Amino acid sequence: MANTTSGTTVFGKNFSIDEIIEEGYERCGLRGVAGYQLKTARRSLNLLFQEWANRGIHLWQIADGYATLVAGTNEYIGYRSDTDGTSTLLDAAGAAIYGIDDVFEASYRNNAGTTSQSDSPLTKISRSTYSSLSNKLAQGQPSQYWVQRFIDRVSITLYTTPSASQAGDQIQFYYMSRIEDVGNYTNGVDIPYYYMPCMCAGLAYYLSLKYAPERTQNLKLLYEDELLRAEAADGSETSTYITPKTYYPSV
């Protein structure tokens, strides 16, 4: 006889902030928390998500977007939120994108929205390389882009500046967005299910710094171990081709 199971796979969806906080405190040996302890745990969870952004790329946060080119305009901006400004970087549905962390790849798209569209890859350059360009106002088809990351926005600066011939064409790009804030205690979290153990371990470690310093070292080791497992699971396999090379040493 087969085992009786729940028939659902929504634990990560229903794992609310208050339950996550309870799990973190229980690992520190504390139960029945309330008031300020809930508030400080929510703050720690937000800080944990920001620390993950400093660790590297998280594939579930990568998405694609575009900007419609305007003649004579070489800078296109995505703001942190709609209270900071109106983004000129758009998603597939044409809505403004907010909360971009970085832009990784971009291409110039001619004849966007038609069956004859054509993409040309753009080269990502550094601030120093952009600074050394002699005529930053030169107009034509863009071939390079420079990304600036500010507190409240991320901007893409193109070289060369689009001319009237490129107006209406697009810059297509892949970007990484920020992990959403924790918010209300009844919310879920903006992470995939395989990061749940790592999140709980990380929160417990952060809380131990305040409430259970005698457990900090062990909780930190567990957190780092869980993080390695989560990062290993965060990806997809691709085909690898190995071509042998014949080497003839000089005689």
ABEGO torsion letter per residue (X at the ends): XBBBBAGBAAAAAABBAAAAAAAAAAAAGBBGBBEAAAAAAAAAAAAAAAAAAAAEBBAAABBBBBBBBBBGBABBBBBABAAAEBBABBBAAGBBBBGBABBABBBBBBGBGBAABBBBBBBBBBAAAAAABABAABBEBBABBBBBBBAABBBBBBOBBBBAAABGBBBBBBBBBBBBBAEBAABBBBBBAAAAAAAAAAAAAAAAAAABAAAAAAAAAAAAAAAAAAAAABEBBBBBBBBBBBBBBBX
